[in-house]
Amino acid sequence: MAAAGQRLAVLMLLGALLPALALRVGAVLGADFPLNDGGLFYAMTEDLRGAGFTLPWYTSYNAERIPYAYPPLGFYLAGALAALGPWSLVEVFRWLPLALNLLTVGAFYLFARAWLGATLAALLATLAFALQPRSFLWLIMGGGVTRGLGLLLAVLTLWQVYELYRRPRPRPLIFAMLCAAGVVLSHLEMAAFTAVSVVVLALFYGRHRAGLGATAMLAVGTMALSAPWWGGLLARHGPGVFLAAIGSGSEPDSWLFLLTLMWVPERWFSLIGALAVVGLLVCLATRQYFLPAWLTALYILTPRGVPNRATLPVALLFVASLAVVLPLLARGAASGPLGDWRQRFADPAVAWALGRRGVRLALLFFVLHATILGAVSARPALGALDAADRAALEWVQAHVPADSAVLVVPAEPFWGLDRLSEWLPALTGRRSVATVQGSEWLPDDEFARRRNASEALYRCAAQDAACLERWVADTGRAFTHVYVPKRASGVSSGPYAVGLRATLARDPRYALLYDGPGASIYERLP
C-alpha cells in the first residue's frame, strides 16, 4: 500500500507540473515575436556575428558608443544557433529563453532532490518553484537569452556544490567550476546570486577541511576560467564599466519585502508565499537555519531583481510547511516533535496522504490558484511587438533619415516593459533618445538620469505637445521625430495618448508623416 501511495503521489505531482508548462509555452505561442524585451541583446548578437564572433569594443545599439561589456555567453549561444539552424535570430530570441527556463525547472529538481533527500519532497518543491510567476516571468522574455542561461547555470552550480560538500570528489568540483564560470560569462546579477548562495552553502555544509579547500579551488577555478573575458574587458575599458553596472538599478528598499514577508511580491494573494512563511517558522522551530539564512542573504546582498531568484528558497520553504500540513491531513502519519522535517517525507503515510480525496482536492485547489495567479501576473509583462508595431518600425527604417533622433513616448510607466523604446534601435538602426537599456554601462550615473527621463516622458502621454518641449529643456536631449503609440500595452490596452496626438497634429512645429494602426509618427520641424 505504501509503494502504491508513493507511485500515486509521484504521478499526481508530475501531472500537476503540466499547468506550469502550459503557462510558459502558452505565453510564447501567443506571440509571433520575442516576448517584451531583448532588443539590446539582439543588436549585440548581430554585432558579434558581424565581427566574426570576436568581441567588439562597442555595440552599435542606439549609436551611443555603449561598451560591449555585457557577459557574452548568451550572445554566442544565440548567434551560433542562428548560424547553424534554418531559423532566424528573431526566432532564436523567441524560443531559446523558453527552452532555458524549462531546463532550469529540471535543474532545480536535481538540487532539491539532493538537498531534501526524497523524491516526493523534491517534486513538491519543483511544483512550487515552477508555479511561481517570478520563476518564469522575466526569464522567457527575449532578454532571457542571458538571464535564463545565467539562472540555469547558477542552479546547476548550487547542485554540484552541495554534492561536493557531501562527498568531496573531483567530478562535482570540475562541473561546478565550469557552471560557475558560465554564470559569470552569462549574467552579472546571476553571478552575484551564485556567489552569495555558495557562501551560505559553505557556511552550513562546507565547514569541514575538505569543504573549505573545495570552496577555495572553486573560487580560483571560476575566476581563471572566466578571466579571458573580464580581463580583456578591464584592459579595454577599465573598471569603470563594472562600477557603473553595479551601481545601476539598485533597490535600496528590497529589505522591506523581507521584513514584510513579501518574498514573492504579487498584486494578488500568493498561496505559495503564505505557506513559505509557515515553512520559515518550521525551520526556526527546528533550528534548521539554512533556508532562512539563504533568503536573508539574497535580499540584503543581492537586492536588484531578488524576487526572481528568491523563488528557489521560497519553494523549499513551501515544502517545509507541508512537513506540518501533510501529517495533519494523513491519519496515522508521523506526529510529535518535528526533528529534521525533511525526514517526514520518507514516511509512507505522508505519501499515502496524497492519495486521499481531501488532500487531492487541496492539491487541485493549490495548482488552480497558482496557475491563475501566474496567468494573471504574466499579462502585463509578457506582451510582444505585434504586426502593427512592426509595420510602424519598418516605416521608420525605410523613411526616417539614418542620422535622426527618435523620441518614443513610452506606453508603460516602467522602462523595463517599454518594449517599443528598446526594440526601435535594434530593428531600425535609428537612435532612440529616451531608451534606458544599455545606459547601465555608461559613466556618471547615466542610467538613473535615463530612468527618470523615461518616467517623465511617460507622463507627457496624458498631456500636450508643450510637455515634450519641457522634457527637452529639462533633459537636454533633442529629437527630430516623435513616435507615439496608439495603444497602451499590458492590461491597460486601449486608445493611448489621444490628447497628445491631437495637439501634435495642430502644432505648427510638428508634421504628421505616418499614421498607422500601431503608431503616429511626427517630424519636428526646424
N, C-alpha and C positions, 0 to 999 in steps of 0.2 A: 504493500500500500504506500509506503514511504517513497519507494522508487517511482511509482506511478504519479504520486503527487509532485515529485521533483520534475518529472518529464512534462507534466501538465503545466506547471508553473513556468518552465522554460519556454514552452510553446506559446503560452499566453503573452509572455513578455516580448518574445520575438514578433508576434503579431501586433503588439502594441507599438512597436517601433515603426510600423508602416505609416501612421499619420505623420511622424517626423520626416520620413522620406517624402511623403506627398507634399508637405509644406515647402520643402526645398525644390523639388522637381517642378511642382506646380507653378512656383514663382518664376522659374526660368522659362518654362514653356509658355507662360502668359505674355512674354515679350519676345520680339524678334531682334533684340539689340541687348548688349550688356546692361545689366541692372544698375541703375543710378550712376555710380562714379567709375573712374578708371581712365578718363581721358588723358591725364598726365602720364600714367603708366603706359598707355597705348602709344603716346608720342615718344616716350623714352625707349620703348621696344622697337619702334620704327627707326629711331636714331641708331640703336645698337645694330640692327640689321643693315642699315645703310653704311655703317662703319666696318662691315665685315666681321661683326661680333667682337670687335675691340672697343674698349670703353672710351667714349668721347669725353672731352673735358667739360663740355657744357651740353645741355639739352636744347633742342630747337623750340621746345614748348614755349609759347607765348612771347617769343623773341625778346627775352629779358636776361639772357646770359645766366640762367639758373645753373649752378654747378651740377654736373652729373654725379651727384653724391648719394643717391638713393641706393640701398643694397640691391645688387643687380641679379641675384639668382632667379627670381621670378621672371625677369625680363628675358634672361637666357632660355628659360624653360618655355615661355610663351613664344618667343621668336623661333626656337627650334621646332616646336610643334607646327607653327605656321609654315615653316620652310619645308618640313618633311611630309606634311599631310595634304589632302585635297581641299582643306578648309581655309578660310581667310583668317587673318589676325582678329577681325571682329568676332568671328565665331569662336575662336580660342578664348577671347576675353569673356564671351558669354558662357561657355561650358566649363572651362578649366576651374574657376573658383568653386563651382558646384562639386566637381569631382574631388577636389582637395578637401572640401568640407565633409563629404561622405567618408573619405578616408580618415579624417580626424575623429569622427564618431567611432570608427573601428579601433583607432589608436587609443582613444580614451578607454574603451572596453579592456584593452590589454593592460593599461595602467591600473584600472580599477580592479581587474581580476587579480593582479599581482598584489596590490595593497590590501584589498578586502579578503582575499584568500578563499572566496566562494563564488561559484558561477552565478547562483541566484542573486546574491548581493550585487555582483558586477553588472548583471543585466538590469537590475533596478536602477543602479547609478547611471548606466548608459542611457536608459529611458529618460531619466530626469535631466540628464545633460542635453540629449538630443531635442527634447521638447521645450527647452528654454529658448525664447526668441533671440536672446543675445548670443546663443551658440551658433547661429547661422545668419543673423540679420546683416551684419557688416562684412560677412565672410563670403557670401555667394554673390556679392556685387562684383562689378568689373575690377574694383580695387582689391578683391580677394585673391588676385593673382599673386600679390605679395603678402597680404595679411593672412590669407588662408594657408599658404605654403609655410609661413613662419609658425603659425599655431600648430600645424600638423607635425612639423619637425620638433617643436617645443614639447609636445605631449610624448612623442617617441623618446625624446631625451630623458624626460622625467621617468618614464617606464624603465629605461635601461639603467638610469642612475639608482633607482630603488632596487632593481635586481642586483646591481653591483654592490650595494651596501649589504644586501642579504648574503650574497656569496661572491666575494671579490674574485673576479676572473678577467682574463684579457679580453674575451669576446664582448661582454657588455660595455667595457671601458672603451674599446675602439669604436663600437657602434654609437655610444653616447657622444664621443668626440666628433664623429662625422656629423651626427644630427645637430649637435650644438653649434658647430661651425656653420652648418647650413642655416640655422636660425639667424646667426649674425649676418649672413650674406643675404637674408631674405627681408628682415624687418627689425628695426631697432627697438620698437616697443616690445616685440616678442622676445628679443634678446634680453631686455631688462627683466621681463617676466620670468624667463628661464633662469637667469642668474639668481634672482631672489628666491625662486622656488627650489633650486638646487641647494642654496644655503640653508633654507628651512629643513629640507630633507636631511642634509648633512648634520644639522644640529640634533635631530631626533633619531636618526638611524645610522649615521656615519661617523659617530664619535670614537669608534674603535680605531686602533692604529692603522689597519688596512684601509678603513674608510677614509681617514684623513689623507693618507697617501694617494688614494684613488681620486679624491677631490682635487688635490693639487695637480695631479697629472691631467685630469680632465680640463682644468683651467688653462694650463700651459698648452695642451694639445689643441684646444679650441682656438686660442689666440694665434697659435702658429699656423693652423690650417686656414684661418681667415685673414692672416696678415697680408697676403698679396693684394687683397682689395683695400683694406683700411690703411695699410702702409702706403700704397700708391696714392690713395685719396689725400692723405696727410701731406705727401710730397707735392701734390699738385695744388691743393687749395688751403693747406694749413688746418689747424684745429678749429678755426672759426666756423666752418660749416657744421661740424658736430655740435659746437656750443649753441649755434643758432637753432638747430633742430631740437636739441634737448630743451631749450628754453621756450619753444613754441608750443602752444596748445596745452599748457599746464592747467590742471584742475585743482586749485588750492582747497576747494570745499569738498573734495571727494570723501574726506574723513566723516562728513556729516552723514553720508549714505551708510557708513559703517556704524556710527553711533545710533542712527535711527532704524537700524536693521533692514534698510532698503538695499540689500546687496544685489538684487536683480530688479533695478528700478523700472517699473512699467506704469502705464497710466491706469491700469486696472489691477484688481487683486490677483496675486500670483500664489497659487496653492503650493507650488514648489518652494517659493521663498518663505512662506509661512512655516512649512514643515521643516525647512532648513534651520529656522530659529529654534524649533524644538530639538533638532539634531545638535545644535550648538550647546543647549542645556544638557543633553545626554553626554556629550563629550566632556563638558566641565564637571558634571556629576561623577563621571567615571575616571576623571583625571587623565584623560587622553587628549592632550593639548595640541596635537599636530594640526588638525584642521582649523581650530580657532587661530593658531599662530600663523598658519599659511594665509588665511583670509585677511587677517590684520596686516600682515607684512605687505600683501599685494596692495591694499588700499592706502597704506602710508607711504610705501616706497615706489610704487608704480601707478600714480593716480590717473594718468591720462588713459582714457578708454578702459579703465579697470573693470567695469561691469561685464564687458565682453569676455574677460578671462576669469573673472570670479565665478563663472558658470561651472568650472571644474570643482573647486572645493564645495560650492553650494550643492552640486549633485551628490557628493559624498556625504555632506551633512544631511541631506534628504534621506539617504539610506540609514544614517544613524537614528533618525526619528522613527523609521519603520522598525528598528530593533525593539522599540517600545510598543508601537501601534500594532504590529502583526501578532505578537503574543497575546495581546488583549483580545484580538479577534479570533484567535485559534484556541479552542478548548483543549486543555491538556498540554499546551505548549509551555516552553520554559518560562518560569516566573522566578520571583525572588530577586536578589541582588543582580545588577546588570553585569558586573565584572567587565570583561572585554566584550563590548556589544557586537563586535564583528563575528564572534563565535556563535552567536544566536542563529545566524543564517545557515549553519550546518545542522541545526535541529530539524529532523524530518517533519515535526509537527508544524513548524513555521512554513515550510514548503507546501505541506498539505493544506494549510490555511488558504493559500491562494486558489485552491480548487473549490472552496466553499462558495456558496451562492452569494452570501453577503459581501465577501471580500472581492469576488468577481465584479459585483456591481460597484463597489468602491473603486476598484481599478478602472472600470469603464468610465465612471464619473471623472476620475483624475485625468485620464487620457483625453476625454472630450473637452474638459475645461482647459487643459494645457494646449490642445490643438486650436481651439477657438481663440485663446489668448495669443498664440503665435500668429494665426492668420490675421487677426485684427491689428496686432502690433506691427506686422510687416507691411501693411497697406501704405502708410505714408512714405516709407523709405525704399521699398522695392519696386519703384516705377522705373521706366526707361524712356529714352527718346523714341517717340513714335514716328510714323511716316510723315505727319505734318511738320514735326520738329526738324526732321532730317531734310525735308524739302526746303525749308527756310534756310538751313545751314548750307545746302547745296547752292542756293541762290547767292548767299554771301560769298561763297568760294568763287562763283562764276562772275559776279558783277561788282563786288566791292574791291577797290584797289588794294594791292598787296601791302602797301605801307599805311593802311588805315588803322585806326584805333576804335574798336567797337565797345560801346557801353551796353552790357547786357543787364537789364533790370531784373533782379532776382525774383523768381516765382516762389521762393521759400525763404523764411527768415533765417534758417540755419545754413551757413555756407556749405556744409558738407552734403546737403541734399540739393544744392543748386546745380543740377547736372548740366543745364544748358551753358552756364558760365564755364564749367570745366571742359566740356566736350567741344565748344566752339573753336578754341585754338588748335585742338588736335585734328579736327575734321576739315577746317577751312584754311589753316595756316595764317589766320589773321590774329592780331593782338587783341586780347580782351582786357580792358583797363581795370576792371573790378574783380577779376578772378583771384581767389585766395590760394588755390592749390599751387604748390611749388614754392611759395614765398617763405615756407619754413626753413629753407636753406639759404635765405638771403640775410645779410647782417642788419644791425641796428634796429632790431625788433620790428622788422618789416611785416612779419606775419600778423602781429597784433594790430598794426595800422590797417592792413588789408581787411582783416576780420571786422574791425569797427566800421570801416568804409562800406563794406558789403551790407552790414546791418542798417546803416543809414540810408543806403541806396534802396533797400527793400521798402523802407517807409515812403519813398517817393512814389511807389506804385499807386498809393492811395491819394496822391496829391496832384500837382500840375507840373508843367514844364519848368516853371521857376525853381522848383525843388532840384531839378538836375543842375541848373546853373549855380545854385547854392552849394551843391555837392562838389562841383568843380572848384569853387572858391575855397571850400573847406579842406579838400584833399590835395589840390594842386594837380589832379590827374585829368588832362584834357582828352577829348574824344572827337572823332569825326562822324561816327554813326551811332544810332541808338537802336538796340534790338529789344522790343517789348513783347514778351509772350502774351498770347491771348487766353491762356488757361493757366490757372494755378495747379501745381502738382499736389500729389498726396490726397488726403481725404477731403481737402477743400477744393477739389477740382471744380472748375466752373469759370464763368467770364472773369477776366482778370485785367486790372489796370485800365478800366474803361475810361475813367476821368483823365488819366494821364495821356492816353492815346487821343482823346478828344482835344485836349489843349495843345498837344504837339501838332495836330492837323491844322489848327488855327494859327499857330505861332509862325510868323514870317521867317524866323531863324531856322526852321526845320522844313524839309521837303520829304514827303512820303515817297519811298522808292519801291516798296514791296508790301503787299497786303494779302497774306495767305491765311489758310485756316489755322496755322500754328503761331504766327507772329506778324507784327507790323514792324517794318524797318525804315528808319528815317535817316536822312543825311543832315548833319548840322552844317548850315551854310556859313561861309566865311563872313 
